[in-house]
């Protein structure tokens, strides 16, 4: 379990009350659903490239509809 420091509560409240410009822009876009998520294919491609940089091989298994329950 993590130790709770009650002195941090005041600082956290202050930071929430006075967000940075970047935080304001981020929350603005999140509220309006303007942040686009990567497609699954793009995510898989980036992950594979990252792993391959470390010398790991990536194999993809395809499960057909007849194999799914």
C-alpha positions in Angstrom: 0.0 0.0 0.0 1.3 3.5 -0.8 1.9 6.0 2.0 -0.5 8.9 1.9 1.1 12.3 2.6 -1.7 14.7 3.7 0.5 17.7 3.0 0.2 17.0 -0.8 -3.6 17.5 -0.7 -3.3 21.3 -0.6 -0.8 21.3 -3.5 -3.0 19.0 -5.6 -6.0 21.3 -5.1 -4.0 24.3 -6.0 -2.7 22.7 -9.2 -6.3 21.6 -10.2 -7.5 25.1 -9.6 -4.7 26.7 -11.7 -4.1 24.4 -14.7 -1.4 25.2 -17.2 -2.2 26.3 -20.7 -1.4 22.9 -22.1 -3.7 21.2 -19.5 -6.5 23.6 -20.5 -6.1 22.7 -24.2 -5.9 19.0 -23.5 -9.1 19.0 -21.3 -10.9 21.2 -23.9 -10.2 18.6 -26.6 -11.0 15.6 -24.4 -14.4 17.1 -23.5 -15.2 17.6 -27.1 -13.8 14.1 -28.1 -11.3 15.7 -30.5 -8.4 13.5 -29.5 -8.3 10.6 -32.0 -7.2 7.2 -30.9 -4.9 5.1 -33.1 -6.5 2.4 -35.0 -5.7 -1.1 -33.8 -3.6 -1.8 -36.9 -1.5 1.4 -36.3 -1.1 0.6 -32.6 0.1 -3.0 -33.5 2.5 -1.6 -36.2 4.1 0.8 -33.8 4.3 -1.8 -31.0 5.9 -4.3 -33.4 8.5 -1.6 -34.6 9.4 -0.8 -31.0 9.9 -4.5 -30.1 11.9 -5.1 -33.2 14.3 -2.3 -32.2 15.1 -4.4 -29.2 15.9 -7.4 -31.4 12.6 -9.2 -30.7 10.6 -10.9 -33.4 6.9 -10.3 -33.6 4.6 -13.1 -34.9 0.9 -12.5 -35.5 -1.6 -15.2 -35.0 -4.9 -14.9 -36.9 -7.9 -16.6 -35.5 -10.7 -17.3 -38.0 -14.4 -16.9 -37.2 -14.8 -20.7 -37.1 -12.3 -20.9 -34.2 -13.9 -18.2 -32.0 -16.5 -19.2 -29.4 
